[in-house]
Amino acid sequence: MQRVPIIDPRVVPVVGRDSANPAVPGARLTPEALRARFGAPPAWTPEIRGDGRLLDRDPTAASVLVPLVARGDGVSVLLTLRTDHLKDHAGQISFPGGRAEDEDVDVVATALRETEEEVGLARDHIEVIGALPIYTTVTNFVVTPVVAIVESGFSLRPDPVEVAEVFEVPLAFLMTPAHHQRHAFDWQGGRREFWSMPWHAPDRDEPYFIWGATAAMLRNLYRFLSV
């Protein structure tokens, strides 16, 4: 069954918060611990594999980079706010990434190329440490989340056509399930649910509303790190 599009996710009712599950311990969120976890991954099952279909179109292979930025005060996640005029996922918060091209030799190449094109993050600052399970979006993008440690000291050149803003969120905040909100609404006899993780940056009046596929991939990262 096709899914109803969500025009403004902020107005969809919150039906729960995951306050019952513990946060990932800080000792697991260091660059060294993250490398070790992806180097020898545990047996686990991703919580969310996709959003269900919204558009009736052929699947499109894509990759995103999950950039875990190593800073002196901890690890943060680099995210982008997409511009409002884009055809797909306009105005949403996303990982840098996009569709695969013929020149890409694998999913990692797609993620690195798209990241450099979108935000200007040079590859020599990026250390790929693994990947999360494939995630299929409502627009039928079949996305591989490529996880990487990014050393500080880099500079960015966001593409103004695609990226309105680049910002970082502490990984510890995102790996605390009490900050994970579950939204739901009913439509034509069906039910649509999604997660959000609103981040109130100290220098911004309105929170960054992280939701949909990006929140779901972060939720899968939480499950992977909490096993």
C-alpha positions in Angstrom: 0.0 0.0 0.0 1.3 3.4 -0.9 1.9 5.9 2.0 0.4 9.3 2.5 3.0 12.1 2.1 3.9 14.0 5.3 3.9 17.7 4.6 4.8 19.0 8.0 6.1 16.2 10.4 6.2 18.6 13.3 2.4 18.6 13.6 2.1 14.8 13.5 1.2 13.7 17.1 3.9 12.3 19.3 2.6 9.0 20.7 5.6 8.0 22.7 9.3 8.5 23.7 11.7 5.7 24.3 12.6 6.5 27.9 12.7 2.8 28.9 15.9 1.9 27.0 19.3 3.1 28.3 21.6 5.5 26.5 24.7 4.0 24.9 27.5 4.4 27.4 30.0 7.1 26.7 32.8 4.6 26.6 31.3 3.1 23.4 31.2 6.5 21.7 34.9 7.2 21.4 36.6 6.9 18.0 38.6 3.9 19.3 35.5 2.1 20.5 33.5 2.9 17.3 36.3 1.4 15.2 36.4 -1.7 17.4 32.6 -2.2 17.2 32.5 -1.9 13.4 35.6 -4.0 13.1 34.1 -6.9 15.0 30.3 -6.3 14.8 28.0 -8.2 17.2 25.0 -10.2 16.1 22.1 -7.8 15.9 18.9 -7.0 14.0 18.1 -3.5 12.7 14.9 -2.0 14.0 13.8 -0.3 10.8 14.6 -1.3 7.3 12.5 1.2 5.4 9.6 3.6 5.2 7.2 1.8 2.9 6.5 3.0 -0.6 5.2 6.5 -1.4 6.1 6.9 -5.1 5.6 4.2 -7.7 9.0 4.2 -9.4 11.9 1.9 -9.9 14.4 1.6 -7.1 17.4 3.9 -7.1 20.7 2.8 -5.5 22.2 5.4 -3.2 24.6 5.9 -0.4 25.0 8.4 2.4 27.9 9.1 4.7 27.3 8.9 8.4 30.2 11.3 9.4 31.2 10.9 13.1 33.4 13.9 13.8 36.1 13.3 16.4 36.5 16.5 18.4 38.2 17.2 21.7 35.0 17.2 23.7 33.5 14.1 22.1 32.1 12.8 18.8 29.4 14.6 16.9 27.4 13.7 13.8 27.6 16.0 10.8 24.2 16.6 9.1 22.9 18.8 6.3 19.7 20.9 6.0 18.6 20.5 2.4 17.4 23.4 0.4 13.7 23.9 -0.1 13.5 23.6 -3.9 15.0 20.1 -4.3 12.9 17.4 -6.0 13.5 14.8 -3.3 13.4 15.4 0.4 13.4 19.2 0.1 14.0 21.1 3.4 14.8 17.9 5.3 17.7 17.1 7.5 19.9 14.4 5.9 23.3 12.8 5.9 25.4 13.9 2.9 24.9 11.5 0.1 22.9 10.7 -3.0 22.3 8.3 -5.9 25.0 6.0 -7.3 26.6 7.0 -10.6 28.2 4.7 -13.2 31.7 5.9 -12.2 31.3 4.7 -8.6 33.0 1.4 -8.0 31.0 0.6 -4.9 28.7 2.1 -2.2 31.7 3.7 -0.4 32.8 5.5 -3.6 29.2 6.9 -3.9 29.1 8.1 -0.3 32.6 9.8 -0.6 31.9 11.4 -4.0 28.5 12.7 -2.9 29.8 14.1 0.4 32.6 16.0 -1.4 30.2 17.4 -4.0 27.5 18.4 -1.4 29.6 19.8 1.5 33.2 19.9 0.2 34.5 17.5 2.8 37.8 16.2 1.5 38.3 12.4 1.4 41.7 12.6 3.2 39.8 13.6 6.4 37.5 10.6 6.2 38.2 7.1 7.6 35.5 4.6 6.6 34.9 2.1 9.4 31.9 0.2 8.2 28.2 0.4 7.2 24.7 0.0 8.5 22.1 -2.2 6.8 20.5 -1.0 3.6 17.5 1.4 4.2 14.7 1.9 1.6 13.0 5.3 1.6 9.4 6.2 0.7 10.8 7.6 -2.6 12.3 4.1 -3.3 15.9 5.1 -2.8 17.8 2.0 -1.7 20.3 3.6 0.6 23.5 2.2 2.1 24.6 4.2 5.2 28.5 4.3 5.1 29.9 5.1 8.6 33.1 7.0 8.9 35.3 8.8 11.5 36.1 12.3 10.4 39.1 14.0 12.0 38.7 17.6 13.0 40.6 20.4 11.1 38.6 20.0 7.9 37.0 22.9 6.0 33.6 22.7 4.2 32.3 24.2 1.0 28.5 23.5 0.9 26.9 23.4 -2.5 24.3 26.2 -2.2 22.0 24.5 -4.7 21.6 21.4 -2.5 22.6 22.4 1.0 21.1 25.3 3.1 23.2 24.6 6.2 25.7 22.1 7.7 25.6 21.5 11.4 26.7 18.9 14.1 24.8 17.1 16.8 26.5 15.4 19.7 26.5 11.6 19.1 25.7 11.1 22.8 22.5 13.1 22.4 21.4 11.0 19.4 22.3 7.7 21.2 20.1 8.5 24.1 16.7 7.0 23.3 14.9 9.3 25.7 15.4 11.9 23.0 13.7 9.7 20.4 10.1 10.6 19.7 7.6 8.3 18.0 5.0 9.9 15.8 1.9 8.3 14.3 -1.3 9.1 12.5 -4.0 7.1 10.7 -5.0 7.5 7.1 -7.4 5.5 4.9 -7.4 2.5 7.3 -3.6 2.4 7.6 -1.2 3.8 10.1 2.0 5.8 9.4 4.7 6.0 12.0 8.1 7.6 12.1 10.8 8.7 14.6 12.1 12.1 15.3 15.1 13.5 17.3 14.7 17.3 17.7 18.0 18.9 18.6 17.9 22.3 20.4 21.3 23.8 19.4 22.4 26.4 22.0 22.7 29.2 19.3 19.4 28.6 17.5 15.8 29.5 18.5 14.1 26.7 16.6 15.2 23.1 17.0 16.6 21.1 14.2 13.9 18.5 13.5 15.7 15.3 12.6 13.1 12.8 11.4 12.2 10.2 8.8 14.9 8.2 7.1 17.7 10.1 8.9 16.2 9.4 12.3 15.5 5.8 11.4 19.2 5.2 10.4 20.3 6.8 13.6 17.9 4.6 15.5 19.5 1.6 13.8 22.9 2.9 14.8 21.6 3.1 18.4 20.6 -0.5 18.2 23.9 -1.5 16.8 25.9 0.3 19.5 23.7 -0.8 22.4 23.9 -4.5 21.8 
